[in-house]
Amino acid sequence: MDDWPRDDREISAFARFGDRTGEDTPDGFPIRRDWAAGHSGIALLVSEHTPVRVPAFRNNTINIDQGCALGAELTAPRYPERELVSVPVRAVYFQPSMASRLHSHVHRTRPMG
């Protein structure tokens, strides 16, 4: 590991955009593979970074990102109860072109494989 840490565009893109299909939404955002569809582990995986309108438990995973920086709710899971707690945000803190993604291309993914 003598080359650690690496400054690699591919690693940076994967960290920001996840496992991409190579396709983009009409707004130019990458479409990610739906890794949660194939999750079969016993550990609950909590993810974020892809805004969804309504968080939902699926295959022992949950995406809690509702885009709070864009003005939506901030959501947290309660474990082991598997309940969600959401609070409204006080303000819109960030207004990128990504806001349209929150409303029109929510959680658009493709199956892995």
Legacy VTK file of the C-alpha trace (Angstrom):
# vtk DataFile Version 3.0
C-alpha trace
ASCII
DATASET POLYDATA
POINTS 113 float
0.000 0.000 0.000
2.866 2.322 -0.724
0.645 4.299 -3.132
-1.960 5.065 -0.425
-3.819 7.414 -0.407
-4.632 7.350 -4.105
-5.888 10.306 -6.071
-7.890 8.444 -8.656
-10.832 9.872 -10.601
-12.496 6.468 -10.856
-12.423 5.957 -7.075
-13.650 9.509 -6.526
-16.541 9.002 -8.950
-17.498 5.692 -7.312
-17.496 7.323 -3.864
-19.746 10.151 -5.100
-22.012 8.340 -7.544
-21.909 4.666 -6.551
-21.949 1.770 -8.987
-23.153 3.458 -12.176
-24.824 1.831 -15.169
-23.101 4.128 -17.648
-26.425 5.831 -18.395
-27.578 9.252 -17.241
-30.963 10.743 -16.366
-32.358 13.438 -18.688
-30.904 15.945 -16.194
-27.428 14.487 -16.669
-27.111 12.607 -13.372
-25.718 9.077 -13.380
-28.107 6.160 -12.931
-26.897 3.858 -10.186
-27.265 0.098 -9.966
-29.831 -1.038 -7.423
-27.487 -2.854 -5.044
-30.190 -3.117 -2.354
-32.308 -5.370 -4.588
-29.769 -8.140 -4.201
-28.830 -7.604 -0.550
-29.420 -10.719 1.514
-27.254 -10.053 4.552
-28.496 -10.151 8.111
-27.057 -6.731 8.994
-29.309 -3.738 8.420
-27.605 -1.403 5.924
-28.508 2.283 6.209
-27.576 4.344 3.179
-27.962 7.872 1.908
-26.619 10.144 -0.830
-29.461 9.307 -3.249
-32.556 11.327 -2.311
-35.821 9.375 -2.128
-39.311 10.724 -1.485
-40.204 8.117 1.141
-37.674 5.898 2.925
-38.682 2.239 2.951
-37.111 -0.896 4.391
-36.193 -3.299 1.582
-34.092 -6.465 1.801
-32.776 -5.343 5.188
-31.616 -1.994 3.788
-33.003 1.524 3.998
-32.087 4.746 2.212
-32.866 7.589 4.620
-31.810 10.490 2.362
-34.845 12.659 1.685
-32.806 15.643 0.534
-32.906 17.704 3.742
-30.329 20.167 2.403
-32.759 20.762 -0.469
-35.617 21.520 1.928
-37.088 18.054 2.555
-37.159 16.251 5.898
-34.200 14.945 7.882
-34.810 11.272 8.688
-33.106 8.855 11.073
-33.795 5.195 11.794
-34.377 3.913 15.335
-32.737 0.568 15.863
-33.639 -2.120 16.828
-37.219 -0.815 16.622
-36.921 -0.290 12.840
-38.869 2.930 13.138
-38.163 6.168 11.299
-38.078 9.590 12.905
-38.306 12.642 10.629
-38.122 16.348 11.353
-38.699 19.272 9.011
-35.754 21.427 8.063
-35.663 25.090 8.975
-34.502 26.306 5.585
-33.343 25.263 2.141
-29.574 25.210 2.420
-28.573 24.152 -1.063
-30.248 24.618 -4.440
-28.278 22.811 -7.128
-29.712 21.601 -10.400
-30.001 18.324 -8.503
-33.251 19.575 -6.956
-35.142 18.440 -10.038
-33.763 14.953 -9.445
-35.388 14.872 -6.022
-38.786 15.425 -7.581
-38.656 13.728 -10.966
-35.990 11.016 -10.937
-36.131 9.739 -7.393
-34.171 6.553 -6.755
-33.915 5.605 -10.409
-31.720 2.563 -10.426
-31.116 -0.553 -12.472
-30.735 -4.107 -11.146
-27.188 -5.314 -10.579
-25.795 -8.052 -12.755
LINES 1 114
113 0 1 2 3 4 5 6 7 8 9 10 11 12 13 14 15 16 17 18 19 20 21 22 23 24 25 26 27 28 29 30 31 32 33 34 35 36 37 38 39 40 41 42 43 44 45 46 47 48 49 50 51 52 53 54 55 56 57 58 59 60 61 62 63 64 65 66 67 68 69 70 71 72 73 74 75 76 77 78 79 80 81 82 83 84 85 86 87 88 89 90 91 92 93 94 95 96 97 98 99 100 101 102 103 104 105 106 107 108 109 110 111 112
